[in-house]
Amino acid sequence: MGSGLGVTLSIGGLCGLLGAVVGLGVQGRNAAQLHSIARAIPGQSGGATPEQIAQQAAILRKLRNGGRWTALLLVITVVCMAVARYL
């Protein structure tokens, strides 16, 4: 664990686990919230309320940011796995 290989693989593994938590946990919860709002809109007369539109916009921002963090963490994971053998 003290070698370059061990440290690099540990960092990569940690980033991979964090990426999974963000990608599956946080993103899944946000997607479920967005889905529940979207399902409620067709049953309303007059379309979406301003509050629902604001909620959707906020959730979409969270999804975009979460996707970026997930991608970054998984890129770090892949880079660590690729270079670990050379350290």
C-alpha positions in Angstrom: 0.0 0.0 0.0 2.9 2.4 0.5 4.3 1.9 -3.0 3.4 4.0 -6.0 1.3 1.2 -7.4 -0.7 0.8 -4.2 -1.3 4.5 -3.7 -2.4 5.0 -7.3 -4.7 2.1 -7.3 -6.2 3.2 -4.0 -6.9 6.7 -5.3 -8.4 5.2 -8.4 -10.5 2.8 -6.4 -11.8 5.5 -4.1 -12.6 7.8 -7.1 -14.5 4.9 -8.7 -16.5 4.2 -5.6 -17.3 7.9 -5.2 -18.3 8.1 -8.9 -20.7 5.1 -8.3 -22.2 6.8 -5.3 -22.7 10.1 -7.1 -23.9 8.4 -10.3 -26.3 5.9 -8.8 -27.3 7.5 -5.6 -27.4 11.3 -6.1 -28.3 11.2 -9.8 -30.9 8.5 -9.3 -32.6 10.5 -6.6 -32.6 13.6 -8.7 -33.9 11.7 -11.7 -36.8 10.2 -9.7 -37.8 13.7 -8.4 -37.7 15.0 -12.0 -39.8 12.1 -13.2 -42.4 12.6 -10.4 -42.8 16.3 -11.4 -43.1 15.4 -15.1 -45.7 12.8 -14.4 -47.9 15.3 -12.4 -47.9 17.9 -15.2 -50.2 16.3 -17.8 -53.0 15.8 -15.3 -53.1 19.5 -14.5 -55.2 22.0 -16.3 -53.2 24.8 -17.7 -49.9 22.9 -17.9 -46.9 23.3 -15.5 -47.0 25.8 -12.7 -44.1 28.3 -12.3 -43.1 26.4 -9.2 -42.9 23.1 -11.1 -40.8 24.8 -13.9 -38.5 26.2 -11.3 -38.1 22.9 -9.6 -37.4 21.2 -12.9 -34.8 23.7 -13.7 -33.1 23.3 -10.3 -33.1 19.5 -10.7 -31.7 19.7 -14.2 -28.9 21.8 -12.9 -28.2 19.2 -10.2 -28.2 16.4 -12.8 -25.8 18.3 -15.1 -23.4 19.0 -12.2 -23.7 15.5 -10.9 -23.0 14.1 -14.3 -19.9 16.3 -14.6 -18.6 15.1 -11.2 -19.3 11.5 -12.1 -17.5 11.8 -15.4 -14.5 13.5 -13.7 -14.3 10.8 -11.0 -14.4 8.0 -13.5 -11.8 9.7 -15.7 -9.5 9.9 -12.7 -10.2 6.2 -12.0 -9.3 5.2 -15.5 -6.2 7.3 -15.6 -5.1 5.8 -12.2 -5.6 2.3 -13.5 -3.7 3.1 -16.7 -0.6 4.6 -15.1 -0.4 2.5 -11.9 1.8 -0.1 -13.4 4.4 2.5 -14.3 4.8 3.9 -10.8 
